[in-house]
Amino acid sequence: MRSMRSFIAGLAGGVVGAVAVALVLILVFDAGGVERETVVRTETIPVGQGSADGLSPAQIYDRLAGGVVMVLSTFEAPDSWWHSGTSQGLGTGFVTSDDGYILTNAHVVSQDGAVADEVTIVFRREDGDTRVAGELVGVDNDSDVALIKVDPEGLDLTPLPLGDSDAVTVGEPVVAIGNPLGYDFSVTSGIVSATGRSLRSPSGAVIPDGIQTDAAINQGNSGGPLIDSRGEVIGINEQIATQSGGNEGLGFAVPIDTAVRVMEQLKESGEVKYAWMGIAGQTLTAEVAEMFDLGVDAGALIEEVANDGPADQAGLRGGGRTVTLQGQDYIIGGDVVTRIDDSVVTGFDDLISYLAGKRPGDTVTVTYVRDGETRETEVTLGERPSAM
């Protein structure tokens, strides 16, 4: 599979894939129920170390843990000669509003495209856990975001403040609250290790602008909040890269800006519609551009254009000749996108990220280079086909 290629301006492929040094990306959903016998390393959390620069992990937990929930999903298994009955999975979620909306990961409440038959939400309270039924408002496998609604009557909900994931900086402190390996309502702390990561969703689509953290993330953390030192949610913990199957300091979160856009659409209609440009391609580096004399330093190289799609109708062109450089195939001869509206495009990720904030019917201005000449065209975005 060529990297960064899809007619939805994103990746296609399986949920679990190999990465460098044989690391495996694992969605951090615990499908085995609550009981655990695994011995885990405990972590010392500094207490009372808040400062003018932000809240300590202890202060964040004290203020916000009441808004973090355990999500128990029950799936009715079809009768067969090898299995029948039900299965249960465990994940995490968090309250976003006083009227009972809860965000979590799509893979916490769905399996192989089928949503859970029942969802139970567990709130931790001083006088004992409270369990209530949750209603699935909608599930979006492309962003790995799901929205649940509970009746707020008598629950004294604690909505978590939602931050701005575009403002996240590498090195800033973060806290994760969740239910790792069934150890309910645990807190871990760390820093933002990187931003702008491309994550794979359960459908194989790209989730742009993912946040990488070294805060301990394990199975059961899925759907839980990644919180900055201001006490605001900047992401939804979603997957880990690991050699051992456990935490190795490589956790990833769906950016909260993406989750909020999805949540708003799920509230409106129960489904999410994505803008579609109808191209496939990859990042064009300066080395590749110079090697093949493409007349541009960097950008998003269009390798293929969907027939009669939005880009095709706007006159954009794909490549026609495959070349190999250092083991990587490139289809050259196509247009190189360098700007979309007022945003500079230095790679295919930039294009994906920008389109993620658009809706079908929106018109964007695309600046591109063809045969060394800079050109401009308007593209009216379509709706991404469901098969993408």
N, C-alpha and C positions, 0 to 999 in steps of 0.2 A: 504493500500500500504506500503510495506516495504521500509524503508529509504535507499537511495543511492543504489538502485538496478535497473539495466538495462543492456541489452546485448550490449549497446553502451558504457558501463562504465560510466553511468550517470543516472540521474533521468528520470522518465517518469511520465506523469500526466498532469493536466490542467494548464492553464496559471495562473489562480487565485487560490491561496491556502491559507489555514489558517496557521498562525504561532502562537508563544507563546502570551499569554494574548489577544487572539482574534484579533491579528493584521491581516490585510488582505493585501496581496501583490497586488498592482495595477500598471499596465503599465501606464505611465504618458503621455498618448496620449489623446488629446482633440478632440472628434468626433463630437462636436456640432457647429463647425463654429467659427467665430471670435468675434461676439458680445457677451458681457458679462455684467451682472448687479451685479455680486458678489462683495461684499466689502472685500478687502484683507488688511492684516496688512502691512504697509509700513516698510521698514528697512533702518536704517541709515548706510551708507557706509562710512568708514573713507576716507578722501580725502588727497592726498599728504603725505601719511605715508609710502612711500617706504623706504627701508633701504638696507643695504648691504646684508641682509638675503633674499631679494626678493622684488617683486613688490607689491604695494598696490592694492586692488580691483579697485580703481579708475584708476590707471595706466593701469591695465590689460584691463579694459573696453575701455579705450581711444585707446589703441593700437590694440585690437583684435575684438571689437564689429562689425567692418565693415566686418569681415569674417563670422559672424554668420547670418543665414538666417531663415526666416519663411518658412515652407513647408506646402502648402495647397494641400490636396489630394481630388480628386473628384471621387466618386464611382457611377457608373450607377446601380441603383437598378432594379432588374428584375420586370416587371409588375406582380402584383398579386392583389387579391381582397382587401388586406389591405394596400398595399404600392406600389408606383411607382415613377419614377423620379430619382433624384440624391440626394446624401448626400455628405457632405464635412467634412473633418477632418483637424485639425491644429496641427502641431508639429514644431520642430526645426531641423536645420542641420547646418553644418559648412563646409567651403571651405578648401580643403586639398592641392590644387595645382593650379598653374597659368592657366592650361588648362581647368579648370572648373569642376573638380570632387568635389562632395559634399557627406559627410557621414551623415547618419541619422539612426534612428531605422527602422527595417523592419515593425514593427506594425504601423508606421506612414503612410506607403504607401501600406499597405495590410490589408485586413480584411477577416478572415475565410479562408485564403489561396488564396484569389483572390487579385491581385494587382490593384492599382488605375488605372482608365481609363485616368486620366489627373493629372499631377503634376505641380503646379505653385510655383516658387521660388521667394520670396520677399526679396530684399536687402534694407536695410535702408540707405538712403543718405541724406546729408544736404539739398538738394534741393527737397526732396520728395522721397517716396518709389519707387523703380524700380521693376517691375514684369516681369519675363521671364518664358518661358516654360522650364520645366525640362524633361530630358529623363531618364527613369529608366534603368540603366545598369544591375542591378541584385538585387535580394532580397534573403536573407538567414534567414529564420525563426529560424533556430537552434541557431544562435548567436544573433539574433535580430539586424542584421546589414543590411543596404541597401545602395546602391551606386547610386547617381544621377549625370548626366552630363548636364551642361549648356554650351551654346556657350559663350566663354569668351570675344568675340569682344565687345569692348566699355564698359565693366563692371568694369574695374579697380579693379580686385579681390584682396582680402587680405587673402592669405592662412594662416591658423593657424599652428604654429609649433607643431609637434607631439612629445610627450615625451616618456618615458619608464615606463610603468605601473609596471614592475617588481621592479622598484626602489622606488615606493611609500612607504612612512612610515606613520604609525598611528600618528595622531596629527598634521601633516603638514597642513598649510592653503591652502584652495582651493576656487575657484570662479566658479559659474555656470551662464551662460548667456543663455537666452531662452525666450519663450513666454508663461509664466504660465497663465492659465485661459484666454488667449487671450490678456493679457497685454504685448504688444510686446516689445521685446528687453530689458528685465529686467535683472538686475544683483543681485545675492545674494552671500553671502560669508559664510564660515564656515571652518571646518577642516575635514580631513579624520578620520572617526570614527573607521574604521576597514578595513582590507584587507582579501583576501582569502575567500570571501563569495561565496556560490554556488547560482546562480540566475536561475530562471526558464524562459526559452524562450517561445515565443508564440507557438512553436511546442511541448513544454513539455520537451525539452532536457535541459541538464545542461549547463550553461555558467560558467566556472570555474574562480576563481580569481577575482570575482566581488569586486568593491570598495564601501564601505559604507561611507556616508557623512551626516553631519547635516546641510549642506547648504540647504536653503529652496528650495525644489523641488515640483512642483505641475503639474497637468494636463496641457499639452502644452509645458512642458520642454523636453518631449521625443525627443531624437535625438540630443540634444544640448551638447556642450562641458563642461566637468568638467576640470578646468584649475588650474595648480599649480602656486606657487609664482614665478616660472621662466618664466611664460607666455607660458607654454607648455600644450597641451591637454593630460590628463592622462586617460580619460574615456569618454564614451557617456552616458549621463543621461538616465535611462531606466525605473525605477519603484520605487514605494514607499511602505513602510509598514505602515499601518494606521488603526486607529479605527474609525476615523471621516470621512474619505474619502479625507482629505486634508493633508498638510504637518505636520508631527509630529517629524521632525528631523531624520527620517529614510529614506534616499534616497539611491539609488543604481545605479551604473554605470557599463557598460560593459567596461572592461579594453581595453585601446587603442591598446595594443599589439595584442589582439584578433581581434579587428576591422581592423587593418592593414593587418593581415594575410588574413582575409576574403576579404578585398578590393582588394588585389593583385590577388586573384583567380577570383573575379568578373570581374576585368579588363581583365584577360586572356581569360575567357570562359563564363562569365555571370552566373556561378554557382559555388558552393563550394562542394568539396568532403572531407569527414572526414575519418580519420583512424579508424579502427575498430579492437578491440582485441577479441570480442566475449565472454565477461564474464559478470556476474552479481555478485554483492557483496556489502559489506559495510565496514566501518571502524572497525578495531579490536582494542579495548582499552586494556590497561594493566589489568584492572579489569576483563574483559571478558576472556582474555588470561589466567590469573592466575586461574580463577574460573574453566575453562574447561581444564587446563593443556595442552595448545596448543604449548608450547615450544618456545614462542616468546613474546616479550614485546608489540609490536604494529605492525601494517601493514594494508594491504588491504586484507580482508578475501574474498576469492572466494567462492561464494555460488552455482553458476550455471555456466556451460560452454555450449555455443551454439554448437550443434552437427555439427561436421565437420568445425567449425569455426577456425580462426587462433590459438586461445589458445588451442583448442582441438587437432589440428594438431601438436602443439608443446609439447603435453603431459601434459598440466596443468589439474588439477582435481578440480571439485566442491565438495560440501558437500553432506551429505545424511541423516543428522539427525537434526531435528528442536528442539531447546531448547528456553526457555524463561527466561530472566533475567531482573527484574525490569520492566516488561511489554513490553520489546522489544524482538522480535523473532530473533534468529540467526540460520542459517543453518551451522552447524559445520561439520568438517571432511574433508573440502577442503583445498587446498593450501593457504598459507598466503604470499602475495607478500611483500617483504621488501625493494626491490631496483629495479629500472628499468634503465638500462644503469648505469650511474654514479650518479643518483639521488636517494636519500633515500626516501622510501615510508613509512610514518607513519600513513596514512589513505587513504581511497578511493579517497578523493579529490585530493591527490597528484598524484594518478594514472591518474585521469581525466585530471588534469592540464597538465601533461607531454604529454599525448596522443594528446591533443589539438594542440600541436606544430608539430605534425607528419602528414605525408600524406600516403595514401594507397600505399603499396609496400615497405615502410620503414621496416627495420629489427631492433628490439630492443632486448636487453639482459635482461631477467627477472630473478631476484634472488628471490627464494621463500623457505619457510619452509614447509616440509611435514613430519609428524610423528617425529617432533623434529630434523630432519636433514635438513641442508641448501643445496639447490640444485640450479642449473642454467640451463636455456634453452633459445634458440633464438626463437622469435616469428616474423614472417613476417606478418605485419598488412594488413588487407583487407580493402575494402571500405565499410563504414557503409551503411547497407540497408536503402533505402529511408523511409521505414515504421518505422524506429527507432526514 
